[in-house]
Amino acid sequence: MASIPIVFPRSSPAAEKHPFDEASGLLIHVANSREKLEKIHCPVVALFGEKDSIVDWRSTIALYDQTIGRDDGARLTVNTFRACNHNPQRCQTGGFRETRTAPPQPACDGYFETITDWLQARVLASDRSRPSRRP
């Protein structure tokens, strides 16, 4: 797969603007994503809700592993959250109807802590080792 697949029915308005990935049958929202991802050379954190009904998160993780994950400088970190949707909010089904009609839900358990921990370990720690640019 050369692009990130997004789940939309072929009859949706979005389908008129974007091609489909023949292997998965999913809408391609980011064309040439493999080539774009291979150009990333910095730390990356990818967070997915396992009930995401918009992005095929398993295929996207595989694509990230094959592109970003091959570059030692990129240092790919992937986390998934079980009962969470694309937003990433807690959910029951992750379905479109639930997302559109349910009242807003809290963020996934551990979501903000995961971001904070990753920033402290991967970004802030490496900034401390660099010399200051201030006079």
C-alpha positions as a printed Julia matrix, in Angstrom:
135×3 Matrix{Float64}:
   0.0    0.0    0.0
   1.52   3.31  -1.04
  -1.01   5.6    0.64
  -2.89   5.96   3.9
  -6.39   4.5    3.47
  -9.37   6.32   4.96
 -12.72   4.59   5.39
 -15.48   6.19   3.31
 -18.22   4.52   1.27
 -17.62   4.67  -2.46
 -20.88   6.62  -2.78
 -19.8    9.44  -0.43
 -18.94  12.95  -1.7
 -15.35  12.38  -0.52
 -15.11   9.4   -2.87
 -15.6   11.7   -5.85
 -12.44  13.64  -4.92
 -10.11  10.81  -3.89
  -9.06   7.48  -5.42
  -9.47   4.1   -3.73
  -6.74   1.67  -2.75
  -7.54  -1.45  -4.76
  -5.94  -3.82  -2.23
  -7.99  -2.63   0.75
 -10.98  -1.03  -0.97
 -10.51   2.06   1.17
 -10.39   5.7    0.13
  -6.91   7.19  -0.26
  -6.84  10.55   1.45
  -3.08  11.18   1.42
  -1.66  10.38  -2.0
   1.97   9.25  -2.23
   2.13   8.93   1.53
   4.88   6.28   1.4
   7.22   8.71  -0.34
   6.28  11.51   2.07
   6.76   9.32   5.15
  10.19   8.15   3.97
  11.33  11.79   4.12
  10.68  12.05   7.87
  13.91  12.08   9.87
  12.81  13.18  13.34
  11.12  11.5   16.34
   7.5   10.56  15.6
   4.69   9.45  17.89
   1.65   7.86  16.22
  -1.46   7.44  18.38
  -4.5    5.44  17.27
  -7.88   4.57  18.68
  -8.54   0.86  18.1
 -12.19   1.62  17.29
 -11.26   4.19  14.66
 -13.76   3.88  11.83
 -12.09   6.55   9.68
  -8.49   5.33   9.38
  -7.45   1.7    9.03
  -5.01   1.99  11.93
  -3.48  -1.48  11.5
  -2.53  -0.77   7.87
  -1.32   2.68   8.81
   0.93   1.28  11.55
   2.34  -1.23   9.05
   3.0    1.6    6.59
   4.68   3.69   9.3
   6.85   0.7   10.31
   7.94   0.24   6.69
   8.77   3.93   6.21
   9.34   6.02   9.33
  10.28   2.97  11.4
  13.23   2.11   9.16
  14.99   5.41   9.9
  16.9    5.36  13.21
  16.74   9.16  13.32
  12.95   9.11  13.16
  12.53   6.91  16.27
   8.94   5.85  15.63
   6.75   5.28  18.7
   3.26   3.77  18.23
   0.51   3.54  20.85
  -3.06   2.34  20.48
  -6.0    2.94  22.79
  -8.6    0.15  23.05
 -11.97   1.83  23.55
 -11.22   4.97  21.56
 -12.23   6.41  18.21
 -10.43   8.57  15.67
 -10.81  11.79  17.7
  -9.36  10.15  20.19
 -12.29   9.96  22.56
 -13.71   7.07  24.55
 -16.42   5.26  22.63
 -18.48   2.09  22.45
 -18.37   1.34  18.72
 -16.3    4.05  17.06
 -18.96   4.17  14.35
 -19.88   7.29  12.43
 -23.37   7.51  13.96
 -22.01   7.26  17.5
 -19.41   9.94  16.81
 -21.99  12.31  15.28
 -24.86  11.81  17.76
 -23.32  10.98  21.15
 -22.44  13.79  23.53
 -18.74  14.64  23.59
 -16.74  12.02  25.45
 -13.55  12.41  27.46
 -10.2   11.69  25.9
  -8.95   8.1   25.93
  -7.51   6.89  29.22
  -3.81   7.64  29.21
  -3.87   9.67  25.98
  -2.51  12.95  27.36
  -0.09  11.14  29.67
   1.27   9.22  26.68
   1.9   12.46  24.8
   3.49  14.12  27.83
   5.75  11.13  28.56
   6.8   10.88  24.91
   7.61  14.59  24.7
   9.65  14.45  27.89
  11.58  11.34  26.83
  12.07  11.96  23.12
  11.96  15.7   22.53
  12.69  17.59  25.73
  15.48  15.21  26.79
  17.27  15.67  23.44
  16.85  19.46  23.65
  18.63  19.48  27.02
  21.66  17.82  25.46
  22.03  20.53  22.8
  23.98  23.7   23.53
  21.84  26.77  24.11
  21.6   29.21  21.2
  21.0   32.17  23.46
  23.83  34.69  23.87
